[in-house]
Amino acid sequence: MFSFITTTYAWLSLSTVVSVSNIELNAKDSYDLELSLDGINYYEKIPSELILQKLANLKFVDLTSQDGFTFMGLYEGSEAPRANRDYLSLQFHFRTNNRRYTEIHLTNHVKNLDFETKSEGTYIVSRGQSFQNKVDFNYSEDEVIEAGTVRKYYASEAMRVAINSEDLSVPKIFDLSNNPIRGFGYSFGAIDYFHKNNNVELIPPNAPEVITEMSEISSEMPVALTFDSYLLSLKENSETNYYEGMIEINIWLEGWDADAFDAILKDLIKIQFEFVAVAPNELFE
């Protein structure tokens, strides 16, 4: 029987030039998996216009967060960040009438993807913005960029994704940049450039824990082998006869990232999430 069983996938994808221009949320080969923004109206593919209505005023700004759900500005006196104005925030629901596939993971992290290339999977990529630095600064621990150098910087390198559900004790924060050594609060990169350019030394807060890898899903049977990006287990609703669950997603530009240069606020970003529903391991024990 297992030779004919595959996993269940759903995608969330969007592109943005500071504000969101397109977003899609859909299920593929879904074995009755459906998605909803309100828990009432379900779709295999949520119409883009329904999502864009929620994001019409979104323009990413550089923020910071320790848990992915409490945000603050980087500057003294900054206005409190607002959801879907300064960062992207969505809630959406899963449901299925298939009692076997009820465990939801974020999966298939695509690495080294070109901006113009289409791919299935989970990724954040951006086109990049050219920037000429005014002063010498330490780009990394072993690389100095001289004043007057023109170089491309990428918003995708500084984006963070936080996901929460009732099954998680704390939200999970994902860094999908494929370059975790240039993460939160390092003394090089954008922080060092700010220091050298403004003669002001910045002291970052403690770095929050982030996840850089996706769950590993067995190719022999539809179960998870690792649980890095486990999100929730759908629960049976006796009133609807569906297995249901909800997740919350926040996406923001992390201002303490080593690649949070001002130039990236004009970048073009593509974001896609691939979710997989598998059978809980205990079904096979």
C-alpha positions as CSV (number, residue, x, y, z in Angstrom):
1,M,0.0,0.0,0.0
2,F,2.8,2.4,0.8
3,S,4.2,2.3,-2.7
4,F,1.1,4.2,-3.8
5,I,1.1,6.8,-1.0
6,T,2.6,10.2,-1.4
7,T,2.8,13.2,0.8
8,T,0.5,16.2,0.7
9,Y,1.9,19.6,-0.3
10,A,0.7,23.2,-0.1
11,W,2.4,26.4,-1.2
12,L,2.5,30.0,-0.2
13,S,4.3,32.3,-2.6
14,L,4.7,36.0,-3.1
15,S,6.8,38.6,-4.7
16,T,7.3,42.2,-3.5
17,V,8.9,45.4,-4.4
18,V,8.9,46.9,-0.9
19,S,5.1,46.2,-1.0
20,V,3.5,42.9,-2.1
21,S,2.5,42.7,-5.8
22,N,1.5,39.1,-5.9
23,I,0.8,36.3,-3.5
24,E,-0.5,32.7,-3.9
25,L,-1.5,30.1,-1.4
26,N,-2.5,26.7,-2.8
27,A,-2.5,23.0,-2.3
28,K,-1.1,20.6,-4.9
29,D,-1.7,16.8,-5.1
30,S,-3.4,17.5,-1.9
31,Y,-5.4,14.4,-1.0
32,D,-8.3,16.7,0.1
33,L,-6.1,19.2,1.9
34,E,-7.7,22.6,1.8
35,L,-6.7,26.1,2.9
36,S,-8.5,29.1,4.2
37,L,-7.8,32.6,5.4
38,D,-10.9,32.8,7.7
39,G,-11.6,29.2,8.7
40,I,-14.9,29.4,6.8
41,N,-14.2,29.6,3.1
42,Y,-11.8,26.8,2.0
43,Y,-9.9,26.4,-1.3
44,E,-7.4,24.2,-2.9
45,K,-6.0,27.5,-4.2
46,I,-6.9,30.7,-2.3
47,P,-7.6,33.5,-4.8
48,S,-4.7,36.0,-4.9
49,E,-7.0,39.0,-4.5
50,L,-8.3,37.8,-1.2
51,I,-4.7,37.8,0.2
52,L,-3.7,41.0,-1.4
53,Q,-6.6,42.8,0.2
54,K,-4.9,42.1,3.6
55,L,-1.5,43.3,2.3
56,A,-2.5,46.4,0.3
57,N,-0.6,48.8,2.7
58,L,2.4,46.6,3.3
59,K,5.9,48.2,2.9
60,F,8.7,46.3,4.6
61,V,10.9,48.3,7.0
62,D,13.8,47.2,9.0
63,L,12.6,45.9,12.4
64,T,13.7,43.5,15.0
65,S,12.1,40.7,17.1
66,Q,13.2,38.2,19.6
67,D,10.3,35.8,19.2
68,G,8.9,36.6,15.7
69,F,5.6,38.0,17.1
70,T,6.7,41.0,19.2
71,F,8.3,43.7,17.1
72,M,10.1,47.0,17.8
73,G,11.8,49.6,15.7
74,L,15.6,50.0,15.7
75,Y,15.7,53.7,16.6
76,E,14.8,55.5,19.7
77,G,11.3,57.0,19.4
78,S,10.4,54.7,16.5
79,E,6.6,54.2,16.0
80,A,5.4,50.7,17.1
81,P,5.5,48.4,14.0
82,R,2.2,47.4,12.6
83,A,1.2,44.1,11.0
84,N,0.7,44.3,7.2
85,R,2.1,47.8,7.1
86,D,5.7,47.3,8.3
87,Y,5.9,43.5,8.2
88,L,3.8,40.7,6.7
89,S,1.4,38.8,9.0
90,L,-1.1,36.1,8.0
91,Q,-3.2,33.4,9.6
92,F,-4.4,30.5,7.6
93,H,-6.2,27.3,8.3
94,F,-5.6,23.7,7.0
95,R,-8.3,21.1,6.9
96,T,-8.6,17.6,5.4
97,N,-11.0,14.7,5.7
98,N,-8.1,12.3,5.3
99,R,-7.4,11.0,8.8
100,R,-3.9,9.6,7.8
101,Y,-2.2,12.8,6.6
102,T,-2.5,15.2,9.6
103,E,1.0,16.3,10.6
104,I,2.2,19.5,8.9
105,H,5.8,20.4,8.3
106,L,7.6,23.2,6.3
107,T,9.8,21.3,3.9
108,N,12.0,21.3,0.8
109,H,14.4,24.2,1.4
110,V,15.7,25.2,-2.0
111,K,19.2,26.7,-1.8
112,N,21.2,28.8,-4.3
113,L,18.2,29.6,-6.4
114,D,18.5,32.3,-9.1
115,F,15.9,35.1,-8.9
116,E,14.6,34.5,-12.4
117,T,14.3,30.7,-11.9
118,K,10.9,29.1,-10.9
119,S,11.0,26.2,-8.5
120,E,8.9,24.2,-6.1
121,G,10.0,24.2,-2.5
122,T,10.6,26.7,0.3
123,Y,12.8,29.7,-0.4
124,I,13.4,33.5,-0.2
125,V,15.3,35.0,-3.1
126,S,15.7,38.6,-4.3
127,R,17.1,40.4,-7.3
128,G,19.6,42.5,-5.4
129,Q,20.3,46.3,-5.2
130,S,23.6,48.0,-6.0
131,F,25.1,50.1,-3.3
132,Q,28.3,52.2,-3.2
133,N,29.7,52.4,0.3
134,K,31.1,55.8,1.4
135,V,33.8,54.4,3.9
136,D,35.9,51.3,4.3
137,F,34.1,48.6,6.4
138,N,34.4,45.0,7.4
139,Y,32.0,43.0,5.2
140,S,32.9,39.8,7.0
141,E,35.6,38.7,9.5
142,D,38.2,38.4,6.7
143,E,37.0,40.8,4.0
144,V,37.3,44.6,4.0
145,I,35.4,46.5,1.3
146,E,37.1,49.8,0.4
147,A,35.2,53.1,0.1
148,G,33.7,53.7,-3.3
149,T,33.1,50.1,-4.1
150,V,29.8,49.3,-5.9
151,R,28.4,45.9,-4.8
152,K,25.0,44.2,-4.8
153,Y,23.2,43.5,-1.6
154,Y,20.1,41.3,-1.2
155,A,17.0,41.7,1.0
156,S,16.6,37.9,1.0
157,E,19.8,37.7,3.1
158,A,18.1,39.6,5.9
159,M,14.6,38.2,5.9
160,R,13.1,36.2,8.8
161,V,10.0,34.0,9.0
162,A,8.3,33.1,12.2
163,I,5.5,30.5,12.5
164,N,3.4,29.7,15.4
165,S,0.6,27.2,16.2
166,E,-1.1,25.8,19.3
167,D,1.2,22.8,19.1
168,L,4.4,24.8,19.5
169,S,5.6,25.8,22.9
170,V,7.4,28.9,21.3
171,P,7.2,30.2,17.8
172,K,9.8,28.9,15.3
173,I,12.0,31.5,13.6
174,F,13.4,30.5,10.2
175,D,16.4,32.1,8.5
176,L,16.2,30.9,4.9
177,S,19.2,32.9,3.7
178,N,21.4,29.8,3.3
179,N,24.1,31.9,5.0
180,P,23.6,31.6,8.8
181,I,27.1,32.8,9.6
182,R,25.9,36.3,8.5
183,G,23.0,36.3,10.9
184,F,21.9,38.4,13.8
185,G,24.1,41.1,15.5
186,Y,27.5,40.2,14.1
187,S,30.1,43.0,14.4
188,F,30.8,43.0,10.7
189,G,28.5,43.8,7.7
190,A,25.8,46.4,8.0
191,I,26.5,47.0,11.7
192,D,30.2,47.8,11.1
193,Y,29.3,50.0,8.1
194,F,26.9,52.0,10.3
195,H,29.6,52.3,12.9
196,K,32.3,53.5,10.4
197,N,29.9,55.8,8.5
198,N,28.3,57.5,11.5
199,N,31.0,57.0,14.2
200,V,28.4,55.4,16.4
201,E,28.9,52.0,17.9
202,L,25.8,49.8,18.0
203,I,25.3,47.1,20.7
204,P,22.8,44.5,19.5
205,P,20.6,42.5,21.8
206,N,21.1,38.8,22.3
207,A,20.5,36.8,19.1
208,P,17.2,34.7,19.0
209,E,17.4,31.1,18.1
210,V,16.7,30.4,14.4
211,I,16.2,27.4,12.3
212,T,18.0,27.0,9.0
213,E,17.0,23.5,7.9
214,M,13.7,21.9,7.0
215,S,12.3,18.6,8.3
216,E,13.5,15.5,6.6
217,I,10.7,13.4,5.1
218,S,11.1,9.7,4.4
219,S,11.1,8.7,0.8
220,E,9.9,5.2,1.6
221,M,6.9,6.0,3.7
222,P,5.1,9.3,4.4
223,V,6.5,10.1,7.8
224,A,9.0,12.7,9.1
225,L,12.5,11.6,10.1
226,T,13.5,14.9,11.7
227,F,11.2,17.6,13.1
228,D,13.1,20.9,12.6
229,S,10.2,22.5,10.9
230,Y,7.3,20.6,12.4
231,L,4.4,23.1,12.8
232,L,1.2,21.3,14.0
233,S,-0.9,18.2,14.0
234,L,-4.4,18.6,12.6
235,K,-7.1,17.7,15.1
236,E,-10.5,16.1,14.4
237,N,-13.5,18.4,14.6
238,S,-16.5,16.3,15.4
239,E,-18.9,19.0,14.2
240,T,-17.4,19.2,10.7
241,N,-15.8,15.7,10.4
242,Y,-12.6,17.4,9.2
243,Y,-9.1,17.4,10.7
244,E,-8.3,21.0,11.2
245,G,-5.5,23.4,12.4
246,M,-4.3,26.9,12.0
247,I,-0.8,28.5,11.8
248,E,0.3,32.2,12.1
249,I,3.1,33.5,9.9
250,N,5.1,36.7,10.3
251,I,7.7,37.8,7.7
252,W,10.0,40.7,8.4
253,L,13.2,42.4,7.5
254,E,15.6,41.9,10.4
255,G,17.4,45.1,11.1
256,W,20.2,43.5,13.1
257,D,21.2,41.2,10.3
258,A,24.6,41.6,8.9
259,D,23.1,42.2,5.4
260,A,20.5,44.8,6.5
261,F,22.0,47.7,4.4
262,D,19.6,50.5,3.5
263,A,19.8,49.6,-0.2
264,I,17.8,46.4,0.3
265,L,14.7,48.4,1.2
266,K,14.3,48.8,-2.6
267,D,14.9,45.2,-3.5
268,L,12.5,42.8,-5.3
269,I,11.7,39.7,-3.2
270,K,10.2,36.4,-4.0
271,I,9.0,34.1,-1.1
272,Q,7.6,30.7,-1.3
273,F,6.7,28.1,1.3
274,E,6.0,24.5,0.8
275,F,4.1,22.6,3.5
276,V,3.8,18.8,3.6
277,A,1.3,16.8,5.5
278,V,2.5,13.3,6.5
279,A,1.3,10.5,8.7
280,P,2.2,10.8,12.4
281,N,5.1,8.4,13.1
282,E,3.1,6.4,15.7
283,L,0.9,5.1,12.9
284,F,3.9,3.0,11.7
285,E,5.2,1.9,15.1
